Each structure stands twice: as C-alpha cells, then as structure tokens.
Amino acid sequence: MQAYRLVRRPGGPARGDGTTPDSASGLANGGTSGGGVGASGGPDRVAGPELAVGGGWRADPVQAEVVGHTDGPMLVLGGPGTGKTSTLVEAVAARVAEGVDPERILVLTFGRRGATALRQRIEARIAQDGHRVLREPLVRTFPAYAFGLLRRAAAERGEPSPRLLTGPEQDLIIRELLDVVGEEPEDDPVGWPTDLRPALRTRAFAGQLRDLLMRAAERGVGPIDLARLGDKLGRADWPAAARFLREYVAVLALRDVSNRGSIAYDPAELVRAATGLLRDDEELLAAERRRLAYVYLDELADTDPAQLELLSVIAGGGKSLVAFADPDSSTYAFRGADPAGVATFPHRFRTASGAPAAQVLLTTSYRAGPGLLAAIARLGRRLRGPAAHRRLHPLPDAPPGVVEVHTFRSATSEAAWLAHALRSAHLLDGVPWSRMAVLVRSTALQLPTLRRALHAAGVPTVVHGEDLPLHLQPAVAPLLLLLRCALEPERLDEEAAVALLHSPLGGADPLAERRLRQGLRALALAGGDRRPSGDLIVEALQDPEELADIERRWAEPAQAVAGLLAIAREAAARPGATAEDVLWAVWHASGLAERWAGAINQGRPEAGEGDLARRRRAEAADRDLDAVLVLFDAAARFTDRLPGARTEVFLDHVLAQDLPADTIAPTADRGAAVRLLTAHAAKGLEWDLVAVAGVQEGIWPDLRLRGSLLGSERLVDVLAGRSVDGATAANVVGQTSALLDEERRLFHVAISRARHRLLVSAVASAAVGGDDHEEQPSRFLHELGPSTPPPTPPSTPSTPPTAPGPPPT
C-alpha cells in the first residue's frame, strides 16, 4: 500500500526512553530479600536466601513460588514496585524452558501499549535462554484476544473476516443518527425526552450516549433490559437510548452487508461476542481450552465484567491461571473497569477440587526506599479495602529517597521552580533527562504551561500525544487543511492561508510572511489595487503567477503551498481517485518524508551529533512521521469500507472524530528528554525523579460526575447491586465518594512512580481585587505530607526540601 512507502526512522522499538515497567530494573539487578503474606491472614513468610531462577534474575521465596506455580488458579497481590510484572515474565520464561510451546501460553493485560512492552520483555527474556523466536505475539489485550478468536472461527467456517469498529468510527455513526432528528417531535424516530432534545446534536451528548451504550454492552444489557431498567427507575432517557440502540444495531447490520458480510464489532461488544461464540460452539471451546495450557493475567484490577466472564470461560474450572493485581491501581472506571474483580477472584476461579484460588502477597519494594515508602504509606492509609498489600518493605541497602512538597503563589512560579529543579538534577546530580518525568492530572489544563516553561529553561521534553484526536495532531492538521482548501476553495481565507504558509508545507517564518505581504501590496498598488494584503495572499495561493515578480526567498513558501493546492485538485479530479490517492499525491510532492528522515538521521547519537536542537528536531520529526502513518492508515481503511466515497467525505470523517486514533507504528526511542504525561499514562512505569505538578483542589480530585446526563455510572451501580432506588441525594453522595476513591488511587499511582526523588507541587493563591477565584492545593497534597508556604521570590521554594522519615512501626 502506498501509505507504507513513507520513510520510517531507523532504530528499534520503544523502551529506550529510560522508563522501566514495574521495577524491572530493580529486579534485574537482584533483590536481596523479600517476603509475603498469605491473603487468608497467615503469618509473614520470612524471606530466605535469594533463589536463582534464570536469566540472571534472582527471586525471593514468594516470587519463586509464583514462578513455579503450574497447578490451578493463583492470585498474586502486590503494591507498586514489588515486581509483579517481572515475576510474570519469569513465570512465562520458566514454562518455555520446561518445553511448553509458547503458543500454548496466553498472557492477557490491559492496554495495547502495555501489551507491546510486556511482549518485548517476554521475548527478550526467552531469547536469553537461547529458545526459538516466537512465531506470533505471546501477549494480548482482551479485545485483541477476542478479535483473534472471532477471526479464527470465521476463517474455519469460510466466512468473511470480522472487522473492528474503531472508537472514532463508532462516534461518527452515533452523531450521524442523532443528526437526523428533526426539530418537531414527529420528526424524532427515537422519541427522546423533550428536555434532552436541545442537546442531541452536541458532541458532548454523543459522547455520553456512546459511553452509556458501551457500559451496557460490556455488561450484556440489550435494548429490552435497558428499557426495563429505565422504566423501573423512572428514567425516560434509558428507554429512548434503548430504542436508539436498536437503530444503531440495524445501521451496523446494513454496513456489514455493504462490506461483503464482514461483521463489524465495536470495542465494547467484542469481548461479549467472543464469549458468546465459545459458549455456543462447544467444540471450539473445548479446542481452545486444550490449546491453552497456561494463562497469565496482568493488571487484574483494570478488567471489566465482560473480560472476567471471557476469562472464566477459557481458564475456569481449575486450569492453570495466575493473575497479578494491585487493588490500589484501579483507575479506569470511566472505561468500565471494576476493581471488585480482585476481591471476587479467589471464589470465582476455584481449583479443580472446588477450593478458592491460592493467594500470595509480594511486599518487598524493589523501587522505592524507606523515605518514599513512608509518604506512599501515609496516603495509602486513606485508601479503602484490605491493607496487607500496602505494607511494603524496602531492600536493606535501598537509599531512603527524597520527597519534596511545595506550594507556590502562581502557576508560573510553580513551572519556573520545576524547570530549575529538573535542570539542577540533570546538571548537578547527573540524572539523565530520560529518567525524569512530570505527571499531571489534566492534559489540556496543565501541560501547555509546563511545556512552555520547561522549553524556555532548556529542558528537553516529550509530550505523549496519544490522547489527541487525529485531526489535532500537529503533523496532520496542515495536510487536512490543505486538502479542504483545495477541494473547497471558499474555505481558503486569510487565516487558513497564513496557517498553511507557516506549516511544514510552506515553511515560512514571520519575516517571510511580512516580506511577502509587502511585495504583494507593492505590486497591487502599482496597478491601482488597494485590497488588504490578506486578500492578496489568498489570491496568490489560488493563482501564483504574480509571485514570479517577488523576490524568490520570500515567494517560495507561497509557491510551495500553491503548488500543493493544485496537485490536490488535480489528484481529486482523476476518475476513481480515492482519499488515499489524493493524500499520497500531496504527501509525495511535499518532500516532508525526506526532510523529516534527514532530521532523524542527523539527530541519531551514532551520527556523532551532540547538538541539543538537532536532537529535538529529530524527536519531533519521528513523532510527526508516526502521526502521518496513522492518517494514511485511516485513509486506507476508509477507502476499503467506502470504495466510492469522495475525499471530502473522508475529511468530514476525520475532522468529526473526537476520540484518539490508534497508533499503528511502534514507538521509536524518543531519546534524552523529560517525559510529560498524565498519571493514567504513567501507570506501570517508573523514573528516578518524578514531579507531580498542579495538584489543585477541583482538578485533582476531579469530582465532577461523569456521564451524569444519561447516567452511565448509575447503570453500572444498578447492575452491580450498589443502587436500586431513584436518583436520591444518597446516590449522588455514593457516586461522589466512589469517584473520590478512584481519584485518590490515581494520585497513589502517580507518587509511587519515583525510584529516588519525588516532587509534588501546587498553587496556593488568594483572591486578588475583584477576582473571586482562589487556587487551593488538593486535599491529597495535605494527605501526603506537610507543604511549605508560597516561596519568596515566587520561583524559589521558601524552605529546603524535606524527606519524610521511615514508616511508623
């Protein structure tokens, strides 16, 4: 396919960024002690001498027990940094070393990026023992495993292969169905309640409707059940959503017919469909259970009920199943995750004799020292549920670690201090940039200010952009804008023209734009034309002949953009031209592939390039190429599913997407840079220095009730037996309390990412003048430890950093 002729950067896959999943580095270096407690309340198991397991990895007795477990189900609980994932990797390697075919081992985990990293670790570990290279990936997410089952079953039956309906596609279908609703009640085929009708065409409503439908699908609730629940609870919106769901399913069925019978599954129904397939086909189920000799599950706390149901079908009945969990790390309730699955696991997955699953605890921290563990323990005391897995012990020779808690008078002062702290750590303490990270709660509200401050201070950064919709990616937006202006000339106004000139497609800087305006204005005045320069720029891009009379270096950006506009129009006018064809024509003519590939090569360490600016350009070019690859993949899928659709329809499709698109390419080594990311994205990773910034009340915790308009959380509570009455004040209090618990768990995840030093900061400012807005530090900051008053001057902490003492005995 043309898309994959894009120039790809040299270098290997991810994990060259200084981050380490689940304390792999600590365990690889060999812990000297460890211990565990039977979850049934048994005494502490005293760690004896380390046991050599393989590949240089040394396990404590509890870890060795887990690695050697091969009979029946087992639940492994452990706090942050206790080596859960590393123990899983060793267990898989041990099975392969015993002669088990790797394809008979299934490893399930949460999130595709986590699965990719875990797969790489397992493959690298197996390679250390000299075993054969796996023929196919060993690790799956639940949706990927379910999709593989459905695809394999379709192939065996000679049926068309199923398709995955992506989140943006599902969102677009929902919005298209909502758009057909007329202004009058008789023009509403669904019959939405009157008070909801003004919101039907908003993106927020479509998003909440999609969330409600996904939660219903994950829990096996169909239109009839959803309508009955709504009638029982006095909610008129749920019966309307049930009628919408019937229409939505009918539309998907019509799309399946138009795609030669290939069934499309959205992510929520994918796992349920695979479970239903296995239950309906006893022969297929028996073959699958025979094929899977061992099943391992990472991140049990982030599974949803549908995923646990599939797990019970393929690995229940006493099969060898080992699940790893940290109950305090469950932070994805908004995606349907249910932390209750950890508590119910031992009784749901019983041994062949009917006894509850075995349970063990990992309580040795291979990540943090006593000072850091003391701070984590203080916050952990506020968490609900069993606490045995929170009683972590450091290694005997672990450095204490440092915790610094600071408040500032403004966000600017906070960002300036943080930049200074990171630079000092790098220049004075020798901490590599790649071993530092800045975590925030909100990407949109907090990252831009921090990124600008760090950039101004000379701190190299990498912002994880996977949460951005495709059309907002910096490399993609100019391409889409150019195509839109080429195919719809009326869209080319002064704002669009200037944006294209300054984009990589034009390459102009402010001086070039000013000189271009002056040149066009002078030519126009000579001919008696007094139009403003903005109109002249638009005209020049549509008809570039007059650019020949302007000095070449100032005219080149406009000539480049004008040429690409013409190429796009010509490509779209060809008979049978697809969106992919038009996009490729523009991309090929732009020369960006060669330019970005050159920047990547110049920034490679082996090229002998030590210039920081060039390394940053290389990292930016690498990210841009990834984004363009995703765009081409979206165009290819669109062309396959709608062969006759015009390019304009593809543009509408991409621009209407409010959800992040999938990344199809492996992530390259981002080089030496500080990671800026959300706490959700940091789960499972660790750095030497971690800064948790912007810990403000109202932002962290964010106690706004999600999905409150259509009540998706209410549906989850009702189905879980947590709420049966109407919408009462007690229910609202209960929902808010549950949300506070999850926000506190998320903060717990954030502060437990640090190996040696943790910085936590917030703004404490009083209202000034007529402004009644105050900034208050989060309650979590106070739960973590005492904070200092706002520093003077603003960018300097008012007291020296403090390190909490060891945990109380």
N, C-alpha and C positions, 0 to 999 in steps of 0.2 A: 504494500500500500504506500502511496506517495508520502503519507504523513511520517513514516518511519525512515525516510531519507533525510530527515532533519539531522543536523550534525549533533552527535552525542559527545559528551565530555569524556576524556579518559579518566581512569580511576575506578576504584571499587565501590561497592555499595555502602550503605550507611554504617555508622558506628565508628567513624573516625573522628567524632566530634567531641571526644573527651567525656561523654556521658557513659554511664555504666548501668545496665539494668540490674536491679535487685542485688546490689552489692556483690556483683560477680568478681570485681577486682579484689575485694577483701577476702573472699573465699578462695580465690585462685592463689592468693599469697599464703593461704593456710591459716585457719584459726587455731588457737591453742587450747581452747576449751569450749564447752557447750553444755547445754542441758535442756531438759524439757519436763513438762508436767503432763501426766495423763489428764485429759479433759474431764474424766469422770471424777476427778478430785483426788487422785493418788498422790503420793509424795513425790517431791522433786527427784528426778533421776540424776545422780551425780555423774558428771562427765568424767570419763576415764581418759586414758591416753588417746591421742588422735588416731584415727584409722585411715590408712591409705586406701582410697577407693579406686583411683585411676586417673591418668592424665595429669598427675601432679596435684590433684585436688585432695585435701585431707578433711575428712568429715568427723564431727563429734558423734558419740554413740547414737543420739536420736536421729541425726541425719543419715547415719549408716543404716539404721533400722528402716527408714523410709526408702532408701535406695534399694535395699534388699527385699522389700515387700513385694510379693508376687501373687498372693492368695487373698482374694476378696477385696472389699472396699476399705478405704482408709481416708480419713480427713486429717490434713496437716494444717494446723493453725500457727501463725507466726506474725509478729509485728513487723514494722518496717526495718529493712536491712538485716533480717535474720537468715537470708539465703534460701528463701522458698523456691525461687525460680532456678537458682543454681543447683539445688537438690533435685529438682525435676529434671534438669539437663543430665545430671549424673545418673539418675534412675533410667532414663532412656538409653544412655550410653551403655549402662550395665546390661540392659536387655539385649542390645545389639551384640555386645561382647559375648553373651551367652549363646549366640547363634540364632536369635529371633530375627526373622525377616523384618526389616524396618517398615515395610508396607503393612505389617500386621500390628503396628503400634500407632495409635491415634493420639495426638496431643491437641487439645482444644484450649483456646484462650480468647481474650476479649480484645477486639480491635485489630485491624489489618496491619497497622504499623507495628504493634506489639507482636503479632504473629510472625512478621517478617524478621524482626530482630531475634525472636526466640528460635526460629528456623535456622538462622545463620549460626547461632550459638550451638545448636544441637549438631548441625552438620560439621562445624569446626571441631567440636569435641569428639565426634565419631571418627573424624579423619585422623586425630591424634593417635588413635589405636590402630590405624592402618586398615580400617574397614572400607568396603566399597562405597563409592559415591551413590547417594540415593537417586533413584530414577525419577522420583517426583517429590514434591514438598511433603514433609512429615507433619507439619503443623497447620491447623486450620482454625479459623473462626467458626462459630456455629453457623452463620449464614453460608460461608463457603463450603462447609461440610454438607449442609443440607442441599445446596445447589448441586454439588457433585453427585449426591445420591439421586436427585431428580434427573439429572442429565444422563447418568449411567443407566437408570431404569428406562428412560426414553429411548436410548440407543439400543438396548436389548429388545425392546418391543418394536423397533423400527419406526418410532415416532419422531417428529421434529424435536430438536433440542430446545429446552426451555430457555427463556430469556429473563434477565434480571432487570426489573424496572427500577431505575435509579431514583434517588430522592428528588432531584430537580424535575425529572420527568413526571413523577407522581404529583408533585406540587403543581406543575403546569396543567395536568389533566383536571385536578380539583378546581383550579381557578377558571379553566375554560367552562366547566359545568356550572360554576357559580355565576359566570358572566351571562348565561342565557336567561337568568331570572329577570323578568320584566318588572316595571315599576308597580303594576297593579297586581293584587292578589291572584286574579285569574291567570296571570302570566307566570305564576310560580308553580311549576310541576311538582316540587317537593313539598310545598306548604310550610315554609319556615315561619316561626313566630314573628308577629309584627314588630316586636322590639328589636329583633335581630336583622331585619331587612336592610336598614341603612348600612350595616357593616359587611354585607355579603360580598361586596366587590373589593374589600380591602385585603391587602396581603396578610395582615395580622390575623384576620378571621380564617383565611385559607390555611394558614399555618396551624391555628388552634384546631381546626377541623381535621387536618391531617394527623395531628397528634392524637386526637380522640380516636380516629379510625385505627391508628397503629396500636394504641393501647388495647383496643377491643380485639384486634386481630391477634396480638400476642397472647391474649388470654382466652382465645377461642370463642369470643362473643360475636354472634352473627346478627343480622338485621332484626330478626324476630326477638332474640334475647335482649338486644339493646333497647328496642321499643318497649318491651315489657318492663324493663328496669326503669325507664323513663316514666311510664305510667304509674308505677308503684311509688316512685319518689316524687311525683308531681313535677317532673321536668319536661316541659314541652319541646325543648331543644333536642333531647335524645331520640324521641320518635321521628323527628324531622331528619336528624342525622342518619337514622336507620333507613329512612326512605332514600336519602342521598346515597347511602352505601349500596343499596340495590342498583341505583342508576350507575354508580361508579363501576360496580362489577359488570354490568351489562356493557358499558363502554369498553372495558378491558377485554371482554369476550369478543366484541367486534374487531378490536385491534388484533387479537390473536388470529382471527380468521383472515384478516388482511395481511398477516405475516406468515402465511402458508401453514397455519395451525400451530405455530410455535407459541406456547403458553408463556405469558409474562407474569412474573411474581414480584410483588413489591417486598421490600426487606422484612416487613412485619409478618407477612403470611408465609414467607419462605420456609421458616423452621416448622411451622404448623403443617405445611403441605408435606414436608418430608416425613414428619411423624405419622401423618395420616396414611401416606404411601406404605410405610413399613407395617402399620397395623392392618392395612387392607390386603397386603401381599405377604402371607406367612412364609412362603418360600424365599422371598427376597430378604425378609427379616432374619430367617434362620441362617442364610448365607452370609449376611452382614455380621451377625454375632459370631459366626465361626471365623470369619476373616479377622476380626479384631481380637487379638489375644490380650492386649494391654491398652488401657485408656488412661490418659493423664489429663487433668483439668487444672489450668492456672486461672487465677482471678475468679474464683467461685463467687465471691461477693458481688460481682457485677453481672451475674446471669439473671435472666428473666424467667418467669414461669414456663414459657414455651420451650426455652432451651433446656431447662431441667427435665421437662417431660420427654424431650427427644433423648436426653442422656439416659433417663431411666429405661427407655425402650431398647437402646443399643448396649447399655452397660449395667442394667439392673440384674437382679436375680443372683447376686453373689459373684459376678465377674470381677476380674482384677481391675479396680478403678481407684486411682489416687487423686484426690482433689486438694488443692492448696488454696488457702484463703487468709486474708487479714480482714476481719469483720469491720475494722475501723477505716478501711479504704473504699468502702462502697459509696461512690459519688455520682452515679449515673442513673438516679431515679427518674430524671427527666427523659431518659431513653428507655424506661421500662424496667430497669434493674431492680431486683428485690433482695435486700440483704437478708431477709428471713430465710433464704435458701441455705445459708450457712448453718443456722440453728437446727433446721429440719433434716439436714443431710444424713446424719447417722441413722435416723429412723426410716428415712425414705429409701436409703441404699443399705440394705441389710446383707448379712453374709448368707451363704447357702443354707446354713442351719437356722436362719431367722434372727440371729443376734444383731444388735446395732453395729454399724461400722466402727472399726477401731479409730481412736483419735490420739494424736500426739501433738505436742507443743514444741515449737522452736523458740527459745528465749534468749539466745546469745546474739547480740548485735555485732555484726561484722562491719558496720558502717560508722556508727557514732560512738564517741567517748562518753564518760560519765557526765560532763557538763551539759552536752547536748541532750543526753537521755533524761536528765533531770528536768529540763524545760519541756521536753515532749511528754514526760510523765505528768507534769502539772496540768497541761491541757488535757491529757488522757483521763484524768480523774473526772472531768466534766462529761465524758462520753458515756452513753448508756450501754447496757449489756454486760456480759461476762468480762472480767478484767484479767484473767490469768495470762492471756497472751500479751498483755501490756507490761508485764513485769520483766523488762529486758535487762540483761547484764552485759556490760562491755567486756571486751577482751582484756586480759590482765595488763597488757602493755599498751593499751589504746591511749592516745593523747586525750586530755579532758575535753577539748573542743571549746569554742567560744560562742556565746550568744549575746548579741547586742540589740537592745530595744531602744529606739529613738523616736521622738516626736518633733515636728517642725511647724513653723508658723505658716508655711505656704508649700504648695506642691513644687514650685520652682526651687525652693531651698532644699526640699527633700531630694529632688532629682540631682541637684548640684552636689550635695553631700554623697549621694550614692555613686555618682561618677568618680568623685575623688576617692572614695573607698575602694572601688574596683581598680582604679589606676594604681593606688598605693599597694594593693595586694599583688598586682602584677609586677610593678617595678621594684618594690622594696622586698616583698616576700617571695617573689619568683613563682607565683601561681599562674599557670598558663591561662590565657583567655578562655580556652575551650573547657576549662574545668571550673568555670563560674557561670551562674545563671541568675536571671532576675525573673521572679514569678509574680504574677498579678491575678486578680480575680476577673477583671473585665478587659478584653482586648480593645474594644472601641474606646472606652473611657480613660484608660490608663497608659496603654503602650505608646501612643504617639508622643506624649510629652517626655516620657522616659527615653524614648529612642532619640529624640532631638537633643536632649541634654547629653546623653552618652556620646552621640556623634560629635557634638561640639567639643567635648572633652577629649576626643581622640580615642574613644573606646570602641573597638570593632564589635559589631553586633550582628546577630542573625535573628530575624523575627520569623517565627513559624507562621506561614500564611495559609495553612490548610483549612482555616475557618472562614476564608473569604470565598464568596461565590466566584465562579469562573470569570464572569464579565468584569469583576472588580480587580482582578489580578493586573499588576502594573504592565506586564508584557502583553497581555491580551487586550486590554481596553483600547489601545490605539488601533489595533487591527480591526476590531469590531466597528469602531468609529469610522475608519476609512471606508470599510465596506458599506456601511449605512449611508455615508455621504455620497459614495459613488453610485449606489443604486437608487437613492432618493435625493437628488440634487438640492431640493428645497431645504434639506437638513444642514447643508453646508453654510453656516452663518459665521460671523467673525469669531465667536467663541470656539466653535469646532475647528475653524481654520488655524487659529493660534495654537490650540491643543495639538493638532497634527504636526505643525511646524516644530514644536518643542519636544515632540515624542521621538523615540528612536527612529521612526520612519523618516522624519525630517532632519533631526539633529541640530536644530537652531538653538542658539543661546539668546538672552535678552538683547545683546548688542546686534546680533544678526537680524533679529526681528525689527529693531529700531531703524537700522540702515535700510532694510527692505521697505519699511513704511515710507521713509524719507525719499527713497528712489522712486517708488510708485507715485507718491504725491507730487514730486517734481515733474514727472512725465505727464501726469494728469493736468497739472496747472498749465503746462506748456500748451496743451490742447484745449484749454478753457474748461476743463472738468474740475469742479470743486467738491466732489464727493469726499466723504471722510476716508481715511486710509484703510479702515476696517473693510469697507465695501470693495476697495481696490484689491486687497489681499484675497478676498473671496473670488473676485473676478479673475485674478491671476491664476488661482488654482484651477479654475474651470477652463480658462483659455490662457496658457502660459506664453503666448507669443511675445508679449511685451516684456517678459522677463529677460529677453535677449539684450535689451538696452540697459540693463542694470549690471553693476559690477558683479563678476562671476561669483565671488566668495559669498556675497550677500544673497544672490539669487538661487544658489544651489539647493538650499533646503526647500524652497518653494517649488523648484523644478522637480525635485525628487518626489514630493508629495503629489504634484500634478501628474507626474508620470504614473505613479501607482494608482491614482484615481482612474486614469484612462485604461490601465491594464485591467483593473477590476471590472470596469464597464464592458470592455471587450470580452473578457472571460465569461461574464454572466450572459452575454448576448449569444454565445455559441449554442447551437442546438444540443439539447441534452445535458447542458452544463449542470453540475451538482454543486452544492455548497463546498464540498471538499475540493473540487476542481478550482473554483474561484479563489478560495482561501490559499490554495497551493500556488496559484499564479502570482498572487500578491506577495506571499512569503518568499518565493524563489527570486522575484525581482527586487525585493528589498535589500538583499545581501546581508540580512541580520544573522543568518546562520553562520556564515563565515566570520563575521565581525565578532560575534559572541564566542565562537570556538577559539578564535585567536586570543581573546581576552582570558579565556580559561587556561589556555596553554601558557600564556605569559605569567599567570599567577600561580602556576604549579611550583611547589618547593624544589622539585628536581630540575626546574629550569634555571635555578640559581637566582631567582628574583626575590629580593628582600624588601622591595618597596611595599609598604602597607597599602597605599592607594591602589596599586595593581592587584593585590590580593583581594581587596574589597570588590574591585570591578569583576574579578574572576568569580567570586561568590555570587554577585548579582547576576552575571551572565548565566551561571549554572541554574539559578532559580528561574530565570526567565525562559530558558530552554525547556525546563520541566513544565512550566505553565503552558507554553505553546504546544507541547506534545499533548497535553490534556485537551486543548482546544481542537487539535486535529483528530484526536480520538472521538471527541463529541461529534465532530462533523461526519466522521466515518459511520458512527452508529446512527446518526440522524439520516444519512443517505441510505443506509441499509434498510431502515424501518419505514422511511417515506421516500421511495426512489424518485417520485415525480415532483417533490416539493421544491419550490424556488429558494434561492439563497435568502431572500427577505424573510421567509418563514423560519429558516434556521436562525437568523439574527434575532427574531422575536422570541424564539425558543430559548436561546442562551440569555438574552437580556432579561427575560422574565424569571430566571432562576434566582431564588432567594437562598438556596441551600448550597453548601460547598460541593464542588465536583470532586469525583475520585481522582487520585493521582495514579497514573498508570506506570510511571517510570520509577525505578528505585532511586532513593535519595543519595546523592553523592556526598562525599566528605565536604563539609562546609568550611573546613579549615579552622584557623585560630580566631575564634570570635566568641563573645559572651552570648549565651542563649537568652532570648526574651520570649517568654511563653506563658500560657495560662497554667494555673495549678492543675487543671484537668489533664493538660498535655504532658505535665511533668510526672505523672504517676508512673511508677516503675523505674524511674531514672534517679541518678544521684550525681552530685558535683562536690568538689572540695569546698567551694564557697557558694552559698545560696542566699540571695537577697529576696525577701518577701516584701514588696512595696505597696503603698497605697492601701493599708489595712484600715479602711474607714468604716464607721458605722453607716449602714444604709447601702454600702457596696459589698462589704464582707462582714457580717452576713447580709445577703440579699434575700429579704423575707417577703418579697412580692409573690403572691400566689400565682404560680404558672398555670396557664390553661384555665383560669377561673371563669372565663366567659362560657365555655362549653363543658367545663368540669371534667377534664380527663383525669386529674388526680382523684377527684371524687369517685369516678368509675373504678379506679384501681383500689381505692379504700373499700368500696362496697363489695367488690369481688373478693377481696382479701378478708372480709368479715370484720373490718375495723369500723364500719359506719353503716347503719341501716336506716337512720332517721332522716328527716328532711334537712334542708340547709339551715342549721341552727348555729348559734354563736359557739356552742361547744365544738361543733365540727370545724369551724374556722380556726378555733384555738388549737385543735388537734392537728390540723394541716400545717399551721404555722410552727407548731412545736416540732413536727417531723421535718419540716424544711430547715429549721434551726439546727437540728441534729445533723442533717446532711451537710450544711454549710460548715459546721464545726469539724466534721470528718474531713472535709476538703481542706480546711486550714491545717488540720493534723497531717494530712498528706504533704502539704507544702513545706511545713517546717521540718519534716523528717527526711527531706531530700539531701540535707547537708552532711558531709563527711567530717569537716573540721571547723567551719565557721558559718554562723547563721546571723544574718542581718534582717531585722524586722523594723519597718518604719511606717509612720502615719503622719497626718497633719492634724494639728490641734489649733484652730483659729476661731476667735470670737467674731461676732458680727461687727461690722465697721460702718459708721454713718447710717445711711438709710437702708443698707443691705441687711436683711434679717437672716441671711444664710450663714450658718456656722458649720465648721468642719470638726467632727469629733472622732477620735480614734475608736476603733472597733472594740467591743467587749472582749474579743478574742485576744487582742494585744494585752489587755489587763490580765486575762487568764494565764497568759504565757509568762508574764513577769512584770516587774515594775518598769515603767517607762520614764524617760528623762523629760524635763520641761523643754519647750521650744528653745533651740540654741540661739546664741547671740555671738557673732552675726548669724543670719539665717542659714547660711550654707555650712556652718560648723557646729557639730554636736556640742551641747553645753556641758556634758560630763563625759568622762572617759568611758570606753566600753566596759561592760561588766559581764562576767561569766557566772551563771548560777552555780551553786555548789552541788555536791552529789545528791542523789535522791534520798529522801528520808528512809531510815530503816524501820 
